Amino acid sequence: MIGLLTDSNAQLPAELADRYGVEVVPLTVTVDGRDYLEGVDLDADAFYAHFTGDHRPQVSTSQPSPGRFVAAFDALVRRGAREILAVHLGSALSGTINSARVAAEASPVPVRIVDTGTASFGVGCCVWEAGEVLAGGASLEEAAGVAEAVARQVGTVFTVGALDLARAGGRLRQAGDEAPEGSGGGIPVLTMDGGQMSVVGHAADLASAADAMAAHVLAGGDALRVGLGIADAGAARLRHALEERLVGAGEVREVVRYRIGPSVGAHTGPGTAGAFYYPSG
């Protein structure tokens, strides 16, 4: 058996974690001076509840300790793993992978670590496809190669509910986050490359935002696996509209839903919705 592991920034929904038996190591999220483990004692709903009225909580994130990785590796070994594939948030964005490397030295079984170079459900996409090929009998190196290939191909498109958080966190490129001349303003439609957000267009309303986002996804190739994410209920209408445009499209192989949790929501805020996608097989 080859164990599969990731960190909580992957935003992996229970549907995929259960399907592939993925062990998830939580990041620490600090909200207004109090520490929480993402997905353990702070879920998405509890996190966004801190955004009340004009209040914007002070939020920071920190990598898991090597000890948390040691415990996760041991849990997989107890389940029968003789090798482990660990797929993580990019090293340029977090020290998470460094903790994994330290812990791997103490692992009783070999650990192959993949630095995806990406974040959020982009990491989840790498885990998704690695889980698929492992279920089909792939070797550790074959599955690692698949995860690395997805990391190079994965795309995303989204709208951010709190652009001020994106700017303050340095994740939104300075050029282009205002509407271009003659556009009449509207909803900024964003993409992300290497952890940096940039604007790809503006939409006049929710329907045109969903149209623009769906077009961006469907241009990503064939046999697409797609994850549709929302922060909170305020973004549900946009996700529903986007889902209507993608489910049943000839280019789309499978769609899953996920929540945009605290370690990502710290940079995007409530009201955010979007999609990650990659060509599978």
TORZA-84265 format. One record per residue (C-alpha): residue in three letters; y, z, x. Coordinates in pm, 1 decimal. Layout:
! TORZA-84265
KEBA  code         v         w         u
KEBA   ala         Y         Z         X
...
END
This chain:
! TORZA-84265
KEBA  code         v         w         u
KEBA   met       0.0       0.0       0.0
KEBA   ile     353.8     -82.8     114.8
KEBA   gly     613.2     162.4     -14.4
KEBA   leu     954.6      34.8    -123.0
KEBA   leu    1272.3     238.1     -83.8
KEBA   thr    1645.6     193.9    -134.5
KEBA   asp    1961.3     401.2    -176.4
KEBA   ser    2144.0     482.5    -498.6
KEBA   asn    2429.2     240.0    -424.2
KEBA   ala    2181.8     -36.5    -518.4
KEBA   gln    2240.6      66.9    -882.9
KEBA   leu    1872.5      -4.5    -947.1
KEBA   pro    1790.0      34.7   -1317.6
KEBA   ala    1486.0     240.8   -1415.0
KEBA   glu    1324.0     -79.1   -1541.8
KEBA   leu    1299.0    -218.8   -1187.3
KEBA   ala    1242.7     113.7   -1010.7
KEBA   asp     943.1     181.2   -1235.5
KEBA   arg     811.2    -174.3   -1215.1
KEBA   tyr     788.2    -167.8    -835.1
KEBA   gly     753.0     206.7    -769.0
KEBA   val    1079.9     223.4    -576.1
KEBA   glu    1189.2     550.9    -417.7
KEBA   val    1569.1     592.4    -441.3
KEBA   val    1765.3     808.9    -195.5
KEBA   pro    2090.2     939.1    -351.3
KEBA   leu    2432.9     911.4    -192.8
KEBA   thr    2667.6    1207.1    -226.9
KEBA   val    2968.8    1148.5    -451.0
KEBA   thr    3258.3    1394.0    -433.0
KEBA   val    3473.2    1412.2    -746.3
KEBA   asp    3784.8    1628.6    -738.6
KEBA   gly    3638.0    1834.3    -454.8
KEBA   arg    3290.8    1886.6    -602.2
KEBA   asp    2980.6    1724.6    -450.4
KEBA   tyr    2714.9    1552.0    -660.9
KEBA   leu    2400.5    1353.9    -587.0
KEBA   glu    2432.6    1010.6    -746.1
KEBA   gly    2175.5     957.5   -1018.5
KEBA   val    2040.5    1311.6    -980.0
KEBA   asp    2314.9    1544.5   -1102.6
KEBA   leu    2583.6    1283.1   -1172.0
KEBA   asp    2506.4     976.7   -1381.2
KEBA   ala    2743.2     700.7   -1490.6
KEBA   asp    2843.9     864.2   -1818.7
KEBA   ala    2926.5    1197.1   -1654.3
KEBA   phe    3119.6    1021.6   -1379.5
KEBA   tyr    3344.3     814.9   -1608.9
KEBA   ala    3408.3    1121.0   -1823.7
KEBA   his    3628.6    1238.9   -1534.8
KEBA   phe    3870.8     954.1   -1616.7
KEBA   thr    4070.0    1106.9   -1900.6
KEBA   gly    4407.4     980.6   -2016.0
KEBA   asp    4617.2     908.3   -1710.0
KEBA   his    4398.4    1120.8   -1482.1
KEBA   arg    4236.7     937.1   -1192.6
KEBA   pro    3995.9    1173.0   -1016.7
KEBA   gln    3986.4    1194.4    -639.1
KEBA   val    3653.1    1034.1    -549.2
KEBA   ser    3479.7     979.8    -218.1
KEBA   thr    3123.7     895.3    -118.0
KEBA   ser    2908.6     990.0     178.7
KEBA   gln    2577.4     873.4     315.0
KEBA   pro    2251.8    1060.5     256.4
KEBA   ser    2142.5    1287.0     538.1
KEBA   pro    1844.7    1185.6     754.7
KEBA   gly    1661.2    1475.6     592.4
KEBA   arg    1684.3    1310.3     250.7
KEBA   phe    1528.1     997.9     396.4
KEBA   val    1251.1    1199.8     560.8
KEBA   ala    1172.3    1352.8     220.6
KEBA   ala    1170.6    1007.4      56.7
KEBA   phe     942.5     860.4     323.6
KEBA   asp     706.5    1156.8     280.9
KEBA   ala     704.0    1105.0     -96.8
KEBA   leu     594.8     742.8     -51.2
KEBA   val     325.5     845.4     196.7
KEBA   arg     192.2    1099.1     -54.1
KEBA   arg     169.0     813.8    -303.2
KEBA   gly     -46.5     620.6     -58.7
KEBA   ala     201.1     412.3     142.4
KEBA   arg      80.2     306.5     487.7
KEBA   glu     396.9     107.9     561.3
KEBA   ile     747.5     134.1     414.3
KEBA   leu    1015.5    -125.8     346.1
KEBA   ala    1363.3      32.2     325.0
KEBA   val    1636.3    -195.1     182.7
KEBA   his    1990.0     -63.5     207.6
KEBA   leu    2364.2     -86.3     162.2
KEBA   gly    2527.1    -282.8     443.5
KEBA   ser    2594.0     -97.0     768.1
KEBA   ala    2952.5    -226.2     780.1
KEBA   leu    3019.7     -47.9     450.7
KEBA   ser    2840.7     284.0     495.5
KEBA   gly    2650.9     495.5     744.5
KEBA   thr    2355.2     510.4     504.0
KEBA   ile    2138.8     281.1     712.3
KEBA   asn    2203.3     487.6    1024.3
KEBA   ser    2057.0     792.0     849.8
KEBA   ala    1755.7     582.8     750.2
KEBA   arg    1704.3     473.6    1111.7
KEBA   val    1717.7     831.9    1239.5
KEBA   ala    1467.3     942.8     975.2
KEBA   ala    1236.2     647.8    1045.1
KEBA   glu    1173.3     785.8    1392.0
KEBA   ala    1004.1    1087.1    1231.0
KEBA   ser     812.0     890.7     967.7
KEBA   pro     431.2     921.2     983.2
KEBA   val     403.1     549.0     896.2
KEBA   pro     592.6     239.5    1016.8
KEBA   val     929.4     179.5     845.4
KEBA   arg    1092.5    -163.5     836.0
KEBA   ile    1466.0    -134.8     757.8
KEBA   val    1670.2    -418.1     605.8
KEBA   asp    2048.8    -413.7     642.0
KEBA   thr    2154.5    -626.0     345.6
KEBA   gly    2519.7    -648.6     448.9
KEBA   thr    2612.0    -613.8      84.1
KEBA   ala    2662.4    -343.1    -177.4
KEBA   ser    2600.2    -243.5    -537.6
KEBA   phe    2342.0    -444.3    -731.6
KEBA   gly    2351.3    -703.3    -454.8
KEBA   val    2126.9    -454.6    -272.7
KEBA   gly    1930.4    -416.5    -595.9
KEBA   cys    1866.7    -791.7    -601.3
KEBA   cys    1714.8    -771.0    -252.2
KEBA   val    1490.3    -487.0    -370.1
KEBA   trp    1399.7    -680.9    -685.7
KEBA   glu    1269.5    -985.6    -502.1
KEBA   ala    1099.9    -778.1    -231.5
KEBA   gly     919.8    -588.9    -506.8
KEBA   glu     808.6    -916.8    -662.1
KEBA   val     652.8   -1051.4    -343.8
KEBA   leu     495.7    -716.6    -253.2
KEBA   ala     333.4    -711.7    -597.4
KEBA   gly     196.7   -1055.3    -512.2
KEBA   gly      36.0    -931.6    -190.5
KEBA   ala     303.3   -1008.8      69.9
KEBA   ser     296.4    -834.3     405.9
KEBA   leu     567.2    -595.2     520.8
KEBA   glu     738.1    -859.9     735.8
KEBA   glu     710.5   -1123.9     464.6
KEBA   ala     876.5    -893.1     211.3
KEBA   ala    1146.6    -795.7     461.4
KEBA   gly    1217.1   -1164.1     523.4
KEBA   val    1250.5   -1223.6     149.7
KEBA   ala    1495.2    -933.3     114.4
KEBA   glu    1702.6   -1069.2     404.0
KEBA   ala    1702.8   -1417.1     250.0
KEBA   val    1824.2   -1283.4     -85.6
KEBA   ala    2099.4   -1091.0      94.2
KEBA   arg    2230.7   -1423.6     225.0
KEBA   gln    2211.0   -1591.5    -116.5
KEBA   val    2312.9   -1326.0    -367.4
KEBA   gly    2631.5   -1388.8    -560.9
KEBA   thr    2846.6   -1183.5    -792.7
KEBA   val    3127.9   -1219.8   -1043.5
KEBA   phe    3302.1    -940.1   -1231.4
KEBA   thr    3617.3    -794.7   -1379.3
KEBA   val    3754.6    -461.7   -1261.3
KEBA   gly    3881.0    -206.7   -1509.8
KEBA   ala    4104.8     -27.7   -1258.6
KEBA   leu    4253.1    -264.4   -1002.0
KEBA   asp    4455.2      22.3    -858.1
KEBA   leu    4132.5     185.7    -735.3
KEBA   ala    4016.0    -138.2    -574.3
KEBA   arg    4347.5    -174.4    -393.4
KEBA   ala    4361.5     189.5    -286.3
KEBA   gly    4007.8     173.0    -148.7
KEBA   gly    4085.9    -137.6      55.7
KEBA   arg    3818.2    -339.0    -122.6
KEBA   leu    4056.5    -589.6    -287.0
KEBA   arg    4206.8    -850.8     -57.8
KEBA   gln    4583.6    -846.2     -73.0
KEBA   ala    4620.2   -1217.2    -136.7
KEBA   gly    4554.0   -1342.6    -483.9
KEBA   asp    4518.0   -1037.0    -701.9
KEBA   glu    4820.5   -1140.6    -903.1
KEBA   ala    4798.8   -1426.2   -1150.2
KEBA   pro    4896.2   -1763.5   -1002.2
KEBA   glu    5221.9   -1921.7   -1111.1
KEBA   gly    5186.6   -2087.7   -1450.0
KEBA   ser    4863.8   -1904.1   -1539.7
KEBA   gly    5035.2   -1672.3   -1785.9
KEBA   gly    4863.5   -1369.8   -1631.6
KEBA   gly    4542.4   -1253.4   -1793.7
KEBA   ile    4218.2   -1095.2   -1680.2
KEBA   pro    4145.5   -1134.3   -1306.0
KEBA   val    3792.7   -1265.3   -1244.6
KEBA   leu    3665.4   -1145.6    -909.3
KEBA   thr    3388.5   -1203.7    -660.1
KEBA   met    3283.1   -1005.8    -353.7
KEBA   asp    3188.7   -1105.0      -0.7
KEBA   gly    3083.7    -848.4     259.1
KEBA   gly    3220.1    -563.5      48.0
KEBA   gln    3563.8    -727.0       2.4
KEBA   met    3677.8    -831.4    -344.7
KEBA   ser    3877.2   -1148.6    -400.6
KEBA   val    4011.9   -1324.6    -709.9
KEBA   val    3848.7   -1650.8    -818.1
KEBA   gly    4052.3   -1702.5   -1133.4
KEBA   his    4225.3   -1554.0   -1436.3
KEBA   ala    4117.2   -1560.0   -1801.0
KEBA   ala    4341.7   -1536.6   -2105.2
KEBA   asp    4102.2   -1324.7   -2313.7
KEBA   leu    3753.2   -1177.7   -2327.9
KEBA   ala    3583.9   -1498.9   -2441.6
KEBA   ser    3739.4   -1708.7   -2166.1
KEBA   ala    3651.5   -1436.7   -1912.7
KEBA   ala    3287.9   -1453.1   -2026.5
KEBA   asp    3298.6   -1835.1   -2006.2
KEBA   ala    3437.4   -1824.8   -1651.2
KEBA   met    3186.9   -1562.7   -1538.6
KEBA   ala    2890.6   -1746.8   -1692.3
KEBA   ala    2996.3   -2072.3   -1525.7
KEBA   his    3016.7   -1892.2   -1191.8
KEBA   val    2663.9   -1753.3   -1234.8
KEBA   leu    2506.2   -2079.0   -1354.9
KEBA   ala    2648.9   -2265.6   -1056.7
KEBA   gly    2435.9   -2037.6    -837.6
KEBA   gly    2118.6   -2245.5    -856.6
KEBA   asp    1797.0   -2256.4   -1055.7
KEBA   ala    1535.7   -1992.7   -1147.3
KEBA   leu    1810.3   -1731.5   -1130.4
KEBA   arg    1742.4   -1362.3   -1159.4
KEBA   val    2052.2   -1194.8   -1301.9
KEBA   gly    2164.1    -834.8   -1333.3
KEBA   leu    2435.2    -760.3   -1589.5
KEBA   gly    2625.9    -438.9   -1526.5
KEBA   ile    2884.4    -229.0   -1706.5
KEBA   ala    3064.2      88.4   -1611.9
KEBA   asp    3105.1     234.0   -1959.5
KEBA   ala    3127.9     149.9   -2329.4
KEBA   gly    3472.8      -2.0   -2277.4
KEBA   ala    3309.1    -297.1   -2101.3
KEBA   ala    3020.2    -346.1   -2344.2
KEBA   arg    3180.2    -633.0   -2539.9
KEBA   leu    3232.2    -837.7   -2225.2
KEBA   arg    2876.8    -780.1   -2103.9
KEBA   his    2742.5    -875.2   -2446.1
KEBA   ala    2947.8   -1195.6   -2445.4
KEBA   leu    2827.7   -1280.6   -2094.8
KEBA   glu    2467.0   -1205.2   -2187.8
KEBA   glu    2490.0   -1441.4   -2485.9
KEBA   arg    2593.9   -1720.7   -2250.3
KEBA   leu    2318.7   -1656.6   -1995.3
KEBA   val    2004.2   -1557.5   -2185.0
KEBA   gly    1816.4   -1874.4   -2268.2
KEBA   ala    2008.7   -2090.6   -2021.0
KEBA   gly    1777.3   -2326.4   -1834.6
KEBA   glu    1893.6   -2199.7   -1496.7
KEBA   val    1812.3   -1834.3   -1575.1
KEBA   arg    1466.1   -1690.8   -1512.1
KEBA   glu    1517.0   -1324.0   -1598.0
KEBA   val    1802.0   -1091.1   -1694.2
KEBA   val    1813.9    -713.5   -1652.8
KEBA   arg    2086.8    -464.6   -1736.9
KEBA   tyr    2217.1    -194.2   -1508.4
KEBA   arg    2493.8      65.1   -1506.3
KEBA   ile    2774.6      63.6   -1252.4
KEBA   gly    2733.3     415.2   -1120.7
KEBA   pro    2956.6     657.4    -929.4
KEBA   ser    2930.3     515.7    -574.8
KEBA   val    3050.7     177.0    -701.2
KEBA   gly    3268.7     304.2    -985.0
KEBA   ala    3467.5     501.3    -728.7
KEBA   his    3613.3     163.8    -622.9
KEBA   thr    3628.8     -12.7    -960.3
KEBA   gly    3680.8     247.1   -1233.4
KEBA   pro    3594.3     242.2   -1604.0
KEBA   gly    3605.6     -80.6   -1802.2
KEBA   thr    3433.5    -285.8   -1529.8
KEBA   ala    3168.6    -547.9   -1612.8
KEBA   gly    2995.3    -816.2   -1413.9
KEBA   ala    2686.1    -986.5   -1284.3
KEBA   phe    2487.6   -1026.2    -965.5
KEBA   tyr    2251.0   -1319.7    -933.7
KEBA   tyr    2024.2   -1504.1    -692.2
KEBA   pro    1782.3   -1797.8    -701.2
KEBA   ser    1425.9   -1664.6    -696.2
KEBA   gly    1100.6   -1822.2    -593.1
END
